[in-house]
Amino acid sequence: MAPKPDSHFLPEIWSLFTIGSLWVVMRFAVRLRVVGLYGLQIDDGFAFIALFCWAVIIAGIHCTYFTHTSIDYGPDEVWALTPSEVKAVSWGTKFYIITLYAYITMVFSLKAMVIILYRRLASEPWQKKLLNFTIFLCVAGWTATNLMLSLMCLPYNRRWVVQPLPPEDCTASPRFFILLSCLNATTDLFLLAIPVPILWTLRIPLRKRIGVFVLLSSGIFVMAACITRVVLTVVPGITVSIIARWGARELSIALIAVNSAALRPSKFPLSFLRLHTSHISFP
């Protein structure tokens, strides 16, 4: 049945939005101070896309909190809804679907930002080959998840039918979330393979080495949040509020992790890594 009102839900969601957005705003403030408006590059464009998708997701979550969706009701419960409630649930389901598309684009936009950062640092052939393969995986992953979301329930308008309820694949398909999470974790693993060998050979104090590793290896934090979300949301009897709450937590962590490297340019210049890795050779 429809979830009971939760006085903590919306304050948490909007707090996560504020924190995640603040990191992006600080990123742009630092970037504009360092390189100016005309010095912004493609990764800044992806940061803007991620911020826009983040706003769409939170707005969709806010709307579905009041309208609910077809996921929140059982096959028998929907027949007790009034016509106005059916209309509201149908609209809520549409909002939910929009947030799924925004979620996919936001996740892969954040990955694109990390890839672009690594491309500036990559100096060895193996690094460039691994990055190119990761780019291929990300493009393929973004395409595959969008296609699956678009084609797993046809005709398309079945998704927001309330009476009777559509099949599970039309709403909260575990297969979709598992595919997205597997692609997410796989590409993060490839991205983690880039900085680890470089940082291990740097001739700098261990404390600084760990600090740079934390800045570069944002995928560790995102992977942990992603795995937690999958374990807690791909279960029977799931509701949109549970999916939304853990999805917002995951994305807020991702925004902080991915944008942190841009917040301290004086402490973490790209020339620093280029200078200390120029002598390193890999088989």
C-alpha positions in Angstrom: 0.0 0.0 0.0 1.0 3.6 -0.3 3.8 4.6 2.1 2.9 6.4 5.2 3.9 10.1 5.5 7.5 10.5 6.7 8.3 13.8 8.2 12.1 13.2 7.7 11.9 12.2 4.1 11.7 15.5 2.3 14.1 17.4 4.6 16.7 14.7 4.0 16.2 14.7 0.2 16.5 18.5 0.0 19.4 18.5 2.4 21.2 16.0 0.1 20.4 18.2 -2.9 21.8 21.3 -1.2 25.0 19.5 -0.2 25.6 17.9 -3.6 24.7 21.2 -5.4 27.0 23.2 -3.2 29.9 21.1 -4.2 29.2 21.7 -7.9 28.8 25.5 -7.2 32.1 25.5 -5.4 33.7 23.7 -8.3 32.5 26.4 -10.7 33.6 29.2 -8.3 37.1 27.7 -8.1 37.3 27.1 -11.9 36.1 30.5 -12.8 38.6 32.1 -10.4 41.5 29.9 -11.8 40.8 29.8 -15.6 38.0 32.3 -16.1 34.8 31.9 -18.1 36.5 31.2 -21.4 38.8 28.7 -19.8 36.0 26.3 -18.9 36.4 22.9 -20.6 34.3 19.9 -21.5 34.4 18.4 -18.0 32.8 21.6 -16.7 30.0 21.0 -19.3 29.4 17.5 -17.9 29.3 19.0 -14.4 26.5 21.4 -15.5 24.7 18.4 -17.0 25.0 16.5 -13.8 23.7 19.4 -11.8 20.7 19.8 -14.1 19.9 16.1 -13.9 20.3 16.3 -10.1 17.7 19.1 -10.0 15.3 17.0 -12.2 15.7 14.0 -9.9 15.1 15.8 -6.7 12.1 17.7 -8.2 10.7 14.3 -9.4 11.2 12.8 -6.0 9.4 15.7 -4.3 6.4 15.3 -6.7 6.2 11.5 -6.3 6.2 11.8 -2.5 2.8 13.5 -2.7 1.3 11.7 -5.7 2.8 8.2 -5.1 3.4 5.8 -8.0 2.0 2.5 -9.2 5.0 0.8 -7.5 3.6 1.7 -4.1 0.4 -0.3 -4.5 -0.5 -3.9 -4.8 -2.6 -5.4 -7.7 -5.7 -5.4 -5.5 -5.2 -2.1 -3.8 -5.3 0.0 -7.0 -9.0 -0.9 -7.5 -9.8 1.0 -4.2 -8.4 4.2 -5.6 -10.7 7.1 -6.6 -10.5 8.5 -10.1 -8.6 11.5 -8.8 -6.1 9.3 -7.0 -5.6 7.2 -10.1 -4.8 10.3 -12.1 -2.3 11.4 -9.4 -0.6 8.0 -9.3 -0.4 8.0 -13.1 1.4 11.4 -13.0 3.6 10.2 -10.2 4.7 7.2 -12.2 5.6 9.5 -15.1 7.7 11.7 -12.8 9.4 8.5 -11.6 10.3 7.4 -15.1 11.7 10.8 -15.9 14.0 10.6 -12.8 15.3 7.2 -14.0 16.4 8.8 -17.3 18.0 11.7 -15.4 19.7 9.3 -13.1 21.4 7.4 -15.9 22.6 10.6 -17.6 23.9 12.0 -14.3 25.8 8.8 -13.4 27.6 8.7 -16.7 28.2 12.5 -16.7 30.0 12.1 -13.5 32.1 9.3 -14.9 32.9 11.5 -17.9 34.3 14.1 -15.6 36.6 11.6 -14.0 37.7 10.2 -17.3 38.6 13.7 -18.6 40.6 14.4 -15.5 42.6 11.1 -16.0 43.1 11.9 -19.7 45.0 15.0 -18.6 47.2 13.0 -16.4 47.7 9.9 -18.6 51.2 9.7 -20.0 51.8 6.0 -20.6 50.3 4.0 -23.5 48.6 1.5 -21.2 46.8 4.3 -19.4 45.5 5.8 -22.6 44.4 2.4 -23.9 42.6 1.6 -20.6 40.9 5.0 -20.7 39.8 4.5 -24.2 38.3 1.2 -23.3 36.6 2.7 -20.3 35.2 5.4 -22.5 33.8 2.7 -24.8 32.3 0.9 -21.8 30.7 4.1 -20.5 29.2 5.0 -23.9 27.9 1.4 -24.3 26.6 1.4 -20.8 24.7 4.7 -21.2 23.2 3.4 -24.4 22.4 0.0 -23.1 20.7 1.2 -19.9 18.6 3.8 -21.8 17.6 1.2 -24.4 16.7 -1.2 -21.7 14.7 1.4 -19.8 12.9 2.4 -23.0 12.2 -1.1 -24.4 11.6 -3.3 -21.4 7.9 -2.4 -21.4 6.0 -1.9 -24.6 3.8 -0.3 -25.5 5.4 2.6 -23.7 2.2 4.0 -22.2 1.6 0.8 -20.2 4.1 2.2 -17.6 1.7 4.7 -16.1 -1.4 2.6 -16.3 -2.8 2.1 -12.8 -5.8 -0.1 -13.2 -4.8 -2.8 -13.7 -1.2 -2.6 -12.6 1.4 -3.3 -15.4 4.1 -6.0 -15.0 7.1 -5.3 -12.7 9.3 -4.7 -15.8 7.3 -1.6 -16.5 8.1 0.1 -13.2 10.7 -1.2 -10.7 12.5 -3.9 -12.6 15.3 -5.5 -10.5 17.0 -6.5 -13.8 17.3 -2.8 -14.8 18.8 -1.7 -11.5 21.2 -4.7 -11.4 22.3 -4.0 -15.0 22.9 -0.3 -14.2 24.7 -1.1 -11.0 26.9 -3.7 -12.6 27.9 -1.3 -15.4 28.5 1.4 -12.8 30.7 -0.8 -10.6 32.7 -2.2 -13.6 33.5 1.2 -15.1 34.5 2.4 -11.6 36.9 -0.5 -11.3 38.6 0.4 -14.6 38.9 4.0 -13.4 40.5 2.9 -10.2 43.1 1.0 -12.1 44.5 4.3 -13.5 45.7 6.2 -10.4 46.7 3.4 -8.1 49.9 2.3 -9.9 50.9 5.9 -10.5 50.5 7.0 -6.9 52.3 3.9 -5.5 55.5 5.0 -7.2 55.4 8.7 -6.4 58.4 10.0 -4.5 56.3 12.0 -2.0 55.5 11.5 1.7 52.9 8.7 2.4 50.5 11.3 3.9 50.4 13.3 0.8 50.2 10.2 -1.4 47.1 9.1 0.5 45.6 12.5 0.1 46.0 12.6 -3.6 44.7 9.0 -3.9 41.5 10.0 -2.0 41.0 12.9 -4.4 41.5 10.8 -7.5 39.9 7.6 -6.5 36.4 8.9 -6.1 35.1 5.7 -7.5 35.7 3.9 -4.2 33.1 6.0 -2.4 30.6 5.9 -5.3 30.9 2.1 -5.6 30.3 1.7 -1.9 27.2 3.9 -2.0 26.0 2.1 -5.2 26.4 -1.4 -3.7 24.6 -0.3 -0.5 21.7 1.1 -2.6 21.3 -2.0 -4.7 21.3 -4.4 -1.7 18.7 -2.3 0.1 16.4 -1.5 -2.9 16.3 -4.6 -5.1 14.0 -6.4 -2.7 10.3 -7.5 -2.8 7.8 -4.9 -1.7 10.0 -2.0 -2.5 8.5 1.5 -2.6 9.6 4.6 -4.5 10.5 6.4 -1.3 13.1 3.8 -0.5 14.5 3.8 -4.0 14.5 7.6 -4.0 16.1 7.9 -0.5 19.0 5.6 -1.3 19.4 6.9 -4.8 19.7 10.5 -3.5 22.3 9.4 -1.0 24.3 7.7 -3.6 24.3 10.7 -6.0 25.1 13.2 -3.3 28.1 11.2 -2.3 29.1 10.9 -6.0 28.8 14.7 -6.5 31.1 15.3 -3.5 33.6 12.7 -4.5 33.9 13.6 -8.2 34.0 17.4 -7.7 36.4 17.5 -4.7 39.5 17.2 -6.9 38.6 20.6 -8.5 38.2 22.5 -5.2 41.9 22.8 -4.2 43.9 23.6 -7.3 46.7 25.2 -5.4 47.1 22.0 -3.4 46.5 19.6 -6.2 47.7 21.0 -9.6 47.8 18.7 -12.5 51.4 19.6 -13.1 52.2 18.1 -9.8 51.4 14.6 -11.0 52.9 15.1 -14.4 56.1 16.2 -12.7 56.3 13.2 -10.4 55.2 10.6 -13.0 57.3 11.7 -15.9 60.1 9.3 -15.0 57.9 6.3 -14.4 57.8 3.5 -17.0 55.4 0.6 -17.0 55.7 -2.7 -18.9 
